[in-house]
Amino acid sequence: LTIYRSGVDLRLPGRERQFGRSRLRTSGRFRQLFYSDDSAQWVGEVHTEYRRELSGTWNSRVSFDYVRPNGYAPLRLDLVSPSSIAYLQLLRLVPDKMRVDLTFGRDLHNNYCQDAILRSEFMFSPRNRLELQGGYSVEAAQWRPINLRWIYATPRRWWSALTVNYDLDDSELTNVSMDIDYEPTDKWRVQFLGGYSSFGGFDQADFRITRDLHCMLASLTYIQSTGEIRLGLGIKAFPSATRTFGVGQRGQYFESNFGDQY
């Protein structure tokens, strides 16, 4: 079955107005589609955003997104779900020093509150950074786990990340992971990956030493999960096809980052 479509797509360019420290931006879109099976659909969209500078480092943003489809679309690419969502964001930004971001949303169409999420970064120096993330679920009336990550790095020689996850509801340290990459000289490289979880204990400890032999690379690798000790020797132009360092028994990649909550 072949279906043809035709229609009109009207986009209202975003307009922005400034009132002192405040800015208001609005935009819209209207689509009317007709199909060869005698069906039709129109979709209206409205987007509004209000920003206000509260101080030299604090800013706020309130936005509202509204989508209203009406009719029937036989083609999957034209399927649109109705939505009506309001967002609130408070942001403190001090360049090269800190960033604190608090967001909260309300789905008015489905009558649902999104999680209140706090994300923050603190830079003690260009080489030293601390990241903190947490949240609260209004619907479930519970705190989300606290995720803390410390990153320390120097140009070329050293990179490390330590991540800690703590469950506030259960008062339990759920996960700790560490990632270290160190190059003492141009010829040597040392890597370490370690992980601890409340249900698996010390479930990952991978260690690798690599030596640059000009046109070749030699490596010694230890993997705790499989009890393997591997010695590798390969040509730089043709990398070894052995399992990538940091990949677990089941194919999952080690990742010291805690990701994001939504």
Disulfide bonds with the S-S distance in Angstrom:
none
